Amino acid sequence: MRKKVFITAITLIGLFIVFNLLNQIFNALKSEERLSLATETLHKLEIENKQLKQRLGEISSREFIEEQARNKLSLGKKGETVVIIPEEKIKQALGSTESTQPKRLPNWLGWLRVFWH
């Protein structure tokens, strides 16, 4: 009887040790996956950071600021004359008299076309 209790106790302790060992191995594998995912994310963020720093350098340049002032604010250098051509005149000169946006139908006519065409 004592021998059975001793063997049962040793078996239970052995199973407990094996269970804990397998649990630690599983946690180590999960940690490895998390580490590789974090490394990949870090690599992507470093690339994005490098691109943003490069873009900041471009935006901070005098040429970029001057180009934006000319194009968006219609400013010119001293002695230059700024000429703004209306969009209609540009379209007319290019031969494109039609509007690129479709004509908007009245709501009732749109519904009528849906049901009767």
N, C-alpha and C positions, 0 to 999 in steps of 0.2 A: 504494500500500500504506500509506504513511504517512497518507494522507488517510482511509482506512478506519479505522485505529487511532484517529486523532484524533476522528472522528465517533462511533466506538463509545465512547470514553472520555467524550466530552461527553454522549452519550445515557445512559450509566450514571450519571454525576454528576447529570444532570437527573432521572433516575428516583429516585435516592437522595434528592434534595432534595424532590421531590414526595411520596415516601413519608413522609419525616419531617414534612412540612407537614400531610399528611392525619392522621398519628398525633397531632400536637399539636392539631388541630381536634377529633378524636375525644375526646381527653383533656379538652379544654375543655368539650365538651358533657356528658361524664360528671361533671365537677366542678360544672357548673350544676345537674344533677339532684341531686347529693349536697347542694348548698347549699340547694336548695328543700326537700328532705326534712328537712334539719336545721332549717330555718326553721319548717317545719310542726310538727315535734316540739317545738321551743322554744315555739311558740305554745300547743300543747296543755299543756305543762308549766307555763307561766305561768298558764293558766286553772285548772289543778288546784291550783297553789300559792295562787292567790287564794281558791279555794273552801276549801282547808284552813285558811288564815288566818282566814277568816270563821267556819268551824266552831270553830276554837280560841277565837275571841272569844266565841262562844256558850257553849262548854263552860266557859270561865273565869268566866262571869258567876255572880253569887251566886244568882240565881233558878234556874239550871240545877242548881247543886250542891244547893240546897235541895230541888228537885223529885226529884232522884235519891235523896237521903237519905230522903225520904218514901216514894217508890215502891219502891225496891229494898231499903232497909235497915229499913223500917217505923219510922222515927224521926219524932218530932213535936216541935213547939215547946213551950216551957215552958208548962204549964197545959193542954195538949191531951191528950186520951186517944186512943190508937191502938187501933182496933178491926180485928181480922183475922177475916174471915168465911171459913170453910172452903169449898173449891170445891164440895164435895158439896151444901152448903146453898144455894149460889148456883144450882146446876143444879136443885135441888129447887124453889126459889122460882120459877124461870123455867119450870118444867114440863118440863124436859128431864131425864128420869131415865135415859135410855139413855146408855151410854158412847159417846163419839165414836170411840174406837179399835175396830177390828174384833177380834172374839174370835180368839185364836190357837188353831188346831187342833193336836192332837198330830201329830207328824211322820208316823206311819204312816197316819193318817186322811187327811192331805193327799195322800200318794202314792196311796192307794186312790182318792180322788176324781179324781186326774189320769188314772188308767188305766181307771176304770170309769164315768166320766160324760162 
